């Protein structure tokens, strides 16, 4: 059987370095876990990753064996925000809130997710298994680009996005900053990281 790679087939995963692109991101289902704090030091962040992937692989195998549909487990994604958005510009990561996401193909339903969670729970269940939810995220109209390099070097790209591209297009930001991690940041050198940066937007309201 053919193995689907969503990084190649989904238009919402396409981005180029140095290019801001408007894209309509359709409603997609994800495994999700919420958290707070510095992703570099927060035990909850590492535990979230350790919880999402076993479920994702159970779903992949169930899809392949039970439905005859195989696919590559999609890349990890993250939503990021803070009550005080200055915490992003000054990199006060202790104040950050986040939701980690793993995309689930549209042919997989709640019953399959529940079965996968039960299978993971049956043997050495991860710490945050009870915090996982299966939910829909409607991305809508977004601007995105590809960043290559350290997460802490995203600042100039995001500044250009928010202070130049978005207002010049007559848009305004909505929703949370969204990242897609095409590289495994646990095993990749910081300067080699490939990260899709996405910002939901809407048409700016007229003040005339």
C-alpha positions in Angstrom: 0.0 0.0 0.0 1.1 3.6 -0.5 2.2 5.5 2.6 0.9 9.0 2.8 3.3 11.7 3.9 1.2 14.7 4.9 4.3 17.0 4.8 4.2 16.5 1.0 0.5 16.2 0.4 -1.0 19.0 2.6 -0.8 22.5 1.2 -0.8 23.9 4.8 2.6 22.2 5.4 4.2 24.0 2.4 6.5 27.0 3.2 9.7 28.5 1.9 12.4 30.3 3.7 12.2 34.1 3.3 8.7 34.0 1.8 5.5 35.0 3.6 2.6 33.1 2.1 -1.1 33.4 2.7 -2.8 30.0 3.0 -6.2 28.7 4.0 -5.7 26.0 6.6 -8.7 23.7 6.7 -10.2 22.3 9.9 -8.0 19.4 11.0 -8.2 17.0 13.9 -5.3 16.7 16.4 -4.2 14.9 19.5 -3.6 17.8 21.9 -2.0 18.5 25.3 -1.9 21.9 27.0 0.8 23.2 29.3 2.6 26.3 30.7 6.2 27.3 31.2 9.6 27.2 29.6 9.7 24.3 27.1 13.5 23.9 27.8 13.0 23.2 31.5 9.3 22.3 32.1 8.9 18.6 32.8 5.3 18.9 31.5 6.6 19.8 28.1 8.8 16.8 27.7 6.1 14.6 29.3 3.6 15.9 26.7 5.8 14.8 23.8 6.4 11.4 25.5 2.6 11.0 25.7 1.5 12.1 22.3 3.8 9.9 20.2 2.9 6.5 21.6 -0.8 7.3 20.9 0.1 8.5 17.4 2.0 5.4 16.5 -0.8 3.2 17.8 -3.2 5.0 15.5 -0.8 4.6 12.6 -0.6 0.9 13.1 -4.4 0.6 13.6 -5.0 2.5 10.4 -2.5 0.3 8.5 -3.7 -3.0 9.8 -7.4 -2.3 10.2 -8.1 0.1 7.4 -5.3 -0.6 4.9 -4.2 3.0 5.0 -0.7 3.7 6.0 0.9 7.1 6.6 3.9 8.8 8.1 3.2 10.2 11.6 2.9 13.9 11.0 5.4 16.4 12.6 4.9 17.8 16.1 3.2 21.2 16.2 2.7 23.8 18.9 0.5 26.8 19.7 2.1 29.5 21.8 0.8 32.5 23.7 1.1 34.5 26.9 -1.2 36.7 29.0 1.5 39.4 28.5 2.7 39.2 24.9 5.8 41.1 25.9 6.9 37.7 27.3 7.6 36.7 23.7 9.7 39.7 22.7 11.8 39.5 25.9 11.9 35.6 25.7 10.5 35.2 29.3 9.7 31.6 28.5 8.5 30.9 32.1 5.3 32.9 31.2 4.5 31.1 28.0 1.4 28.9 27.6 1.3 26.2 24.9 -0.6 23.4 23.3 1.3 20.6 21.6 -0.4 18.9 18.7 -0.1 15.9 16.5 -2.2 15.8 13.4 -4.6 12.8 13.0 -5.8 11.8 9.5 -9.4 12.6 8.7 -10.4 8.9 8.4 -9.6 8.2 12.1 -12.4 8.8 14.5 -12.9 9.2 18.3 -13.4 5.4 18.8 -10.0 4.6 17.2 -8.4 7.3 19.4 -10.0 5.9 22.5 -8.8 2.4 21.6 -5.2 3.7 21.1 -5.2 5.5 24.4 -6.4 2.3 26.1 -3.6 0.3 24.5 -1.0 2.9 25.6 -2.5 2.9 29.1 -2.2 -0.9 29.4 1.6 -0.9 29.5 3.8 1.7 31.2 1.4 4.6 30.6 3.0 8.0 30.1 2.7 10.7 32.8 0.2 12.9 31.0 -2.0 10.3 29.3 -5.1 11.6 31.1 -4.5 15.1 29.7 -4.7 14.1 26.0 -7.7 15.3 24.0 -8.8 14.7 20.5 -10.1 18.0 19.0 -10.6 20.0 15.9 -8.5 23.1 15.1 -9.8 25.4 12.4 -6.8 27.3 11.2 -8.6 29.5 8.6 -6.7 32.2 6.8 -3.0 32.3 7.9 0.4 33.7 7.0 3.3 31.3 7.1 6.9 31.0 6.3 9.8 28.6 6.9 12.5 29.5 9.5 15.8 27.7 9.5 17.8 28.0 12.6 17.5 28.3 16.4 14.1 29.0 17.9 15.6 32.0 19.7 16.5 33.5 16.2 12.8 33.6 15.1 12.5 37.1 16.5 13.5 39.1 13.3 11.3 36.9 11.1 8.3 37.3 13.4 8.9 41.1 13.7 8.9 41.4 9.9 5.8 39.3 9.7 3.8 41.3 12.2 5.1 44.8 11.6 5.4 44.7 7.8 3.7 41.9 5.9 0.5 41.6 7.9 -0.4 45.3 8.0 0.8 45.8 4.4 -1.7 43.2 3.3 -4.6 44.9 5.2 -4.7 42.1 7.8 -4.7 41.8 11.5 -3.4 38.8 13.6 -5.9 36.6 15.3 -5.4 33.4 17.3 -2.2 31.9 18.7 1.2 31.7 17.1 1.5 28.3 15.5 4.7 26.3 14.8 5.3 23.1 12.9 8.5 21.3 13.7 9.9 19.6 10.6 13.0 18.7 12.6 13.3 16.7 15.8 14.6 19.5 18.1 15.8 16.8 20.6 18.3 15.5 18.0 19.0 18.3 15.6 21.6 21.1 15.9 19.9 24.5 16.6 21.2 26.1 13.4 19.7 23.2 11.3 16.2 23.3 12.7 13.4 23.7 10.1 10.3 25.3 11.6 7.1 26.4 9.9 6.0 29.7 11.5 2.2 30.4 11.1 0.0 33.3 12.2 -3.8 33.2 11.8 -5.0 36.5 10.4 -8.2 38.3 9.3 -9.0 41.3 7.3 -8.4 44.4 9.3 -11.6 46.3 10.2 -11.9 49.7 8.5 -11.6 52.8 10.8 -13.0 55.1 8.1 
